[in-house]
Amino acid sequence: MQTLVSPDSPLQFGCCISEGNPRELVTRAVGDIGGEAVNIGWESMHHRKACGWDAVVYDLAPWDKRSQSTIRTIIEACPTAPILLYAPVRPGIGSLLCDRWPDRVGIKLQFEDPEEATRLYDQMRVLLGRIPLQHIGSIFGALFPELPNRVSTYIRLAIRELGDAGQVSPNVSSLAYSMEVSLRTLERSWAGLRIPSPKELLDWIMLLYITLAGESTCIPVGAAGRVIGLDAAAICRLRKRLVSPMIANALQNGIESTSDFDVTLLSFARRYGISADHVLEVSEHAVLKCR
């Protein structure tokens, strides 16, 4: 299995798994993608004695109403971390999973067949890919703090569907359909706003994700692209269209940081009249949080 994270700075996965075999499977799957599993007991998790992880895996122990309280604690303590509820198949588990959680909370049931290790590894790859996606959402929130509700919903939905993309990335039509509005109604929501059109905004989200993933988690560009349904050729076309070499060279000559993510974010800022100082501050905060 391919290690996707730099061994020099592994991402930490807070793992609250009460039973031995599932805990071993989770620890192995996290290690296989190059992360570090930090095993923690339910009491510490429930009472918020530890937090700050890059991602969280929780099995819903003790499998009663306290479990939902623990999930809310994790959501509050780790405001940008993707969360996997890795739940055992047991009586009453369905009622604990039926609440409406934020988009960054995913669910997988535990199974005991020989293929479970492979399925869990694939799930950890998805979780890993969602780490920088969540930070892209935070970046847009910082750059555009007062967007209309429909535009904010579009951004959140785009990030959620990109995290679930697999082989096919979402498009404006599929997002409008999920929002239960027509394309024309969606586009009218952008009237008078100095932000990209729905199509271009989605393209920027994808490109920023790919560059942030490479810089903060050392996910190879190709692997990051596959998370959101883009192959290498599509990534190349996207970058060529949004960030021309002329702009990239000018930005690299004018700022101390020449990272791919900074150049991409500054290209976005220059096109839409956002202060470069503000953008670099947002960039540093995002990369440090995302590592």
N, C-alpha and C positions, 0 to 999 in steps of 0.2 A: 504494500500500500504506500502511496506517495505522501511524504511529509510536506505539508503546505505552509507551515509557519517556521520562521527563522529559529534555529535552536539557541541562538544567542539571547533572544528576548521572547521566550514563549508566552503566549496569551494564557491567562489563568481562567479556568473554568471552575466556578464554585459548584461542587457536587454534593447534594444532600440525598444520598441513596442509602436506605436503611438495611437492605438485605444484601448478603455477601455476593452471590453470583451476579445480580444486576450491577452492583457496584464495581466488580471486577471488569465486567463488559464495558461499562462507561469509562473507567480509568484507562482501559486498553484503547478504546476508540479515540479518546481525547489525545492520548500519547501518539497514536498512529497518524494524526494530522499535525503533530508537532506541538500540541498544547500541553499545559500542565494542569492535571486534575488536582484540585484542592478539596479534599474530603472534609466535610463538616457535619456535625450532628444536628438533629432537628431543633433541639433547644436553642443552640446558638443561632441558627438560621431564623427561628421564630421570634427570638428576642433581639434580633438585629445586632448581634455581637460581632458580626463579621460582614463586610460588604466590599464593594469596589472591584468585583470581578469583571472580566470582559464578557463572560457569558455564564449562565446558570443552568444546571440540570437538577430537577427536583422530582421525587417519586410520590409526592403528596402524603407521605407519612405524617401523622398517624391515621390518615384515611377517615377523618371525620370533619366536622365543621371548622376545627382549628386549621385544617389544611388550607382552606380558602383564605383565612386570615394570614397564614404564612405566605401565600402567593402575593397578597396585597403588600405585605412587608417587603418581599423581594423586589416587587415592581417599584416601590418607593425608594428602597435603599440602593438599587442599581438602575437609575432612570434611563439609561441608554442601552443596557445589556440585553441581548436576545435571551429568551428563557425557553427551555424545553421541559415540559411536564412529561416525564417518562414514567407512566403510571402502570402498576400491575393490574392484571385482569382479576377483579375480585368484586364481590357483591357491594353495590352502592357507589362504585367508582364513577359511574356515568353521571350521577347527580353532582359530583364534585367538579366535573369537567364542563358542566353546561353553562356556567357563568360567562358573561361577555368580558373577555380580557383584551388588553391592547394587542395590536397587530403583531408585536414582537414576541408574543407568547405562542409557542407551538406545542402540539400534543403528539405523543407517540405511545402506544401501548406496548407493554413488555410481553415477549413471547419466549418460549424455551426451545424452539427448534434450532437446528444447526445453522440456519441462515440469519439468525438474529444478530450475530456479530457484524455481518456485512451490512445489514439494514441500519444498524446503529452507527456504523462508520459513515455511511451515506448521510445519515441525519446530522452527524457532527460536521460534515463538510458544509451542509446547508446552514447550520448554526454559525459556523465560522464565516461564511459568506455574508451573513446578515449583520455581523459586527460593524463593518464600515458602512453598510447601508443605513443603519440607525444613526450614525454620525452625520451622514449626508442630510438626513432629515433635520438634525440639530443645526447644521450649517445654514440651511435655507431658512429655518426659523430665526436664526440670529441676523441674517442679511435682510430678511423681509418680515419684521415682527408684526406688521399690521395688514396682512393679506385678507381679502374677503374669504368668507367661510368656504365657498365652493372651490376657490383656488387652493386653500390649505388642504381641503379634503382630497383634491386631485393629487397633490404632492404626497400625502400620506398613503393614498391608495396605490400610486405608482410605486412607491418604495415597498409596500407590502407585496404587490404582485411581482415586482422584480425579484424579491426574495424567494418567491415560489415559482419562478419562471421555468427553470429546467431547460428544455430544448427550444422553447419559443418565448421570446420576450413580449411583454404587453405592448399595445399601441394605443393611440388616442381613441380610436373607435371602441376598443375593448374596455378602456377606462371609463369612457362616457356611458357605455352600456351598464357597467357595474354601478355607476352613480345614478343610473336611471334618468339621464338627461340626453337630449339630442346633441349632436356635434355643434350645431348652430348655437344652441343655448349655452353649451360649454364655452365656446369661443367668445360669446358676448360677455361672459364673466370677466374677460381680460380687458374689456374696454377701458381706456384711460390709464391702464397700469403700465409702468415701465419695467416690465418683466418679459421673459421670452414667451412666445406663443405656446400653446399646449404641446405641440409636436417638438418644438425646439427645447422646451423645458425638460421634457422626457429625455431627449438626447443628452442634455447637459447632466442630468442626474446620472445617467448611465456612464458617461465619460468620467465624471468626478468620482463615482464609485470605483471604477476600474483603477484609476490612478491612486486613490486613497488606499484601496486594498493592497496594491503593490508596495506602497510606501510604509504602511503602518503594520501590516500583518505578513508581508513578504509572500503573499499569494501570487504566483506567477500571473502575468497579464492574461494568458490564455485561459487559465483556470478561473480567474475572476470573471472573464467574459462568459465562460460557460455557465456560471452561476446565474447570470441574467439572460441567457439565451443568445449570446453573440459569439460568432467565430472570429478568428484572427483577421480575416479580410474585412468583416463588418467593423471591427474595432479601428482598423487602419483608416477606413473611409470616414468614420465618425470623427476621429481626431483631425484628419486632414481638413474636414469641412468646418469644424468649430475652432480649431487652433492652428492658424497658418504658421509656417516656419518664420515668416517675417515678424509676426507678433511675438512668437516664442523667443526669438533672438533678442528683440528689443526689451522684453521683460527680463530675460536673464542678464542682460547688460546693465539693467537699472536697479536690481535688487540683490541683496546678499544671498538669499536662498534661491537656488536654481532647481529645486525639486520639481519633478513632473507634476505633482499635485498642485504646488504653488503656481506654477506657470498656467496650468489649466484653470485654476480658480481665479487668478488675476486676469486671464483672458476673458473669462465670464464677466468679471467686475468691470473691466475696461469697456466691454460692449454695452453694459447696462448702467454706466455712470455711477458705480459704487466706489467709495474711497479705498485706495490701495492699502492704506494703513489699517483700516477696519478689516479688510479682507485677510491681511496677513495675521492679524490678531485672532480672527476666527479660525484661520487655518492652523495656527500653532496650537490653539486650544483643542481642536478636533483631533489632530495627530497625536498629541500627548495623551488624550483620553483614550484614543483608539490604539495607541502604541504602534 
